C-alpha cells in the first residue's frame, strides 16, 4: 500500500515538473511562438517597422502603395522613397503635400487611404501582376533601407479605400470660354467680349 502511494506521488511530481518546464520554455525568449511571423508582408530594421505593405492596382490608372509605418525611436524619421527593385518607384506625398512622409518618434503613420500620406506608382503595370510578390525597398532618413517583399493586389473589396481611388485629385479645372453680358438700364443685354492676354492681337500699320 505504501509502495503504491510512493509510486503515485513520484508520477505526480514528474508530471508537475514536466508541465513547469514546458511553461518556462513557452515563456522564454526563444519560445517557438515568438518565431511565428504574420502572413502580411512586413520588414524591420533598427527603430523602423513596415507592416501590411501592398501595391494596389487599378486597371484604369496608376497603382498605389499602402503600408503601416512604425517608428520606435526617440527621433522622427522621414520615408524618403519606396523603390520596387527592377521596377518603378513610388511618388510620395505627405498629408500636407510634402514630398516625403514623416513618421514621428514612437509613432505610426498609415500610407494610403483618404486624408493620409500617399505613394503613387506610375507605370510598370506589366511587372505589377496581381497576386505576385515584388522586392521593394523603403528608405528612411535615419534607419536607411528596409527591404520588404511586397504583395500586389487589386484595389477592390477590403483594399478599395486604400487604393488609387483614394488619392487626392491634383488636376486643375479646365477653364471654359464664356461670354459675359452687361444689362443696359432699358433691360437689353449687351454682350461684351473679354479677351485673355494670349488672344490679344497687335495691329501694325
C-alpha positions in Angstrom: 0.0 0.0 0.0 2.8 2.4 1.0 4.8 1.4 -2.1 1.8 2.2 -4.4 1.3 5.5 -2.7 5.0 6.4 -3.3 4.8 5.4 -6.9 1.7 7.6 -7.4 3.4 10.6 -5.7 6.5 10.2 -7.8 4.5 10.1 -11.0 2.6 13.2 -10.0 5.9 15.0 -9.3 7.3 14.1 -12.7 4.2 15.4 -14.4 4.3 18.6 -12.5 8.0 19.2 -13.3 7.3 18.5 -17.0 4.5 21.0 -17.1 6.6 23.6 -15.3 9.4 23.0 -17.8 7.1 23.4 -20.8 5.7 26.6 -19.4 9.1 28.0 -18.8 10.1 27.2 -22.4 7.0 28.8 -23.8 7.6 32.0 -21.8 11.3 32.2 -22.6 13.0 34.5 -25.2 13.4 31.5 -27.5 9.8 30.4 -27.4 8.6 28.9 -30.6 5.5 31.2 -30.5 7.8 34.2 -30.8 9.1 32.9 -34.2 5.6 33.0 -35.8 5.6 35.7 -38.4 2.5 37.4 -39.8 1.2 36.4 -43.2 1.1 40.1 -44.4 4.3 41.5 -46.0 6.5 43.1 -43.3 10.0 44.2 -42.7 12.0 45.9 -39.9 15.4 47.4 -39.3 16.6 49.3 -36.2 13.7 51.5 -34.9 11.6 51.2 -38.0 8.9 48.6 -38.8 7.0 48.3 -42.1 3.9 46.2 -41.9 0.9 45.4 -44.1 2.7 46.6 -47.2 0.9 46.2 -50.5 0.8 47.6 -54.0 -2.8 48.1 -55.0 -3.5 48.2 -58.7 -6.3 49.7 -60.8 -6.9 48.8 -64.5 -7.9 52.4 -65.2 -4.9 54.3 -63.7 -1.8 54.2 -61.6 -1.1 51.8 -58.7 -0.8 52.9 -55.1 1.4 51.8 -52.2 -0.2 51.2 -48.8 1.7 50.3 -45.6 1.7 50.9 -41.9 5.0 52.5 -40.7 6.2 52.3 -37.1 9.0 54.4 -35.5 10.1 53.0 -32.1 12.9 55.5 -31.8 13.3 58.8 -29.9 13.6 61.0 -33.1 11.2 61.4 -36.0 12.2 59.9 -39.4 11.1 60.5 -42.9 10.2 58.0 -45.5 12.2 59.3 -48.4 11.5 56.7 -51.1 9.8 53.4 -52.0 11.5 51.6 -54.8 10.4 48.4 -56.4 13.5 46.5 -57.3 14.0 46.4 -61.1 10.7 48.3 -61.5 9.1 51.7 -60.9 9.4 53.9 -57.8 6.5 55.4 -55.9 5.9 59.2 -55.9 5.5 60.0 -52.2 3.3 62.8 -50.9 2.7 63.6 -47.2 -0.7 64.5 -45.9 0.5 68.2 -46.1 1.6 67.8 -49.7 5.3 67.5 -48.9 7.5 65.2 -51.0 8.4 62.9 -48.0 6.4 61.3 -45.3 7.3 61.9 -41.6 6.9 59.2 -39.0 7.0 60.8 -35.5 9.1 59.4 -32.7 7.3 56.5 -31.0 4.5 57.0 -33.5 2.9 55.4 -36.5 1.7 56.5 -40.0 -0.6 54.8 -42.4 0.3 55.3 -46.1 -2.8 55.1 -48.3 -6.4 56.0 -47.7 -8.3 59.2 -47.7 -6.6 62.0 -45.9 -3.4 60.0 -45.4 0.1 60.3 -47.0 0.2 58.6 -50.4 2.6 56.7 -52.7 1.7 56.6 -56.4 3.3 54.1 -58.7 3.1 55.3 -62.3 4.0 52.8 -65.0 5.3 49.2 -64.6 1.9 47.7 -65.0 3.4 44.8 -67.0 5.5 43.9 -63.9 2.9 44.6 -61.3 0.8 41.5 -61.8 -1.9 40.9 -59.3 -1.0 38.1 -56.9 2.7 38.4 -57.4 5.3 39.5 -54.8 7.8 42.2 -55.5 11.1 43.1 -53.7 10.7 46.6 -52.5 13.0 48.9 -50.5 11.6 51.5 -48.1 14.3 54.1 -47.4 14.2 56.2 -44.2 16.2 59.2 -43.2 17.8 57.7 -40.2 17.5 53.9 -40.5 18.3 53.7 -44.2 16.9 50.9 -46.4 14.3 48.5 -45.1 13.7 45.6 -47.6 10.2 44.3 -47.8 8.7 41.6 -50.1 5.5 43.5 -51.1 2.4 41.8 -52.5 0.5 43.1 -55.5 -3.3 43.0 -55.2 -6.2 44.7 -57.0 -7.7 47.7 -55.2 -11.0 46.0 -54.6 -13.2 44.9 -51.7 -11.3 45.5 -48.4 -8.5 47.3 -50.1 -10.6 49.7 -52.1 -10.4 52.5 -49.6 -6.6 52.4 -49.7 -6.1 52.1 -53.5 -5.6 54.7 -56.2 -9.2 55.8 -55.9 -8.4 57.3 -52.5 -5.7 59.6 -53.9 -6.5 63.3 -53.9 -7.3 64.9 -57.3 -4.4 67.2 -58.4 -5.7 68.2 -61.8 -6.7 71.9 -62.1 -10.1 72.6 -63.5 -10.2 73.3 -67.2 -11.2 76.9 -67.9 -14.1 77.4 -70.2 -14.6 80.3 -72.6 -17.9 82.1 -71.7 -19.2 85.3 -73.0 -20.3 87.8 -70.3 -23.0 90.3 -70.8 -24.0 93.6 -69.2 -27.5 94.7 -69.0 -28.5 98.3 -70.0 -30.9 100.3 -67.9 -33.6 99.6 -70.6 -33.3 95.9 -70.0 -31.4 94.9 -73.1 -28.5 92.5 -72.6 -25.4 93.7 -74.5 -22.7 91.0 -74.9 -19.1 92.1 -74.1 -16.1 90.1 -75.2 -13.4 89.5 -72.7 -10.1 88.6 -74.3 -7.3 86.8 -72.5 -3.7 88.1 -72.8 -2.9 85.3 -75.3 -5.9 86.3 -77.5 -4.9 90.0 -77.9 -3.7 90.8 -81.4 -1.3 93.7 -82.1 -2.2 95.7 -85.1 0.5 97.1 -87.3 0.1 99.7 -90.0 
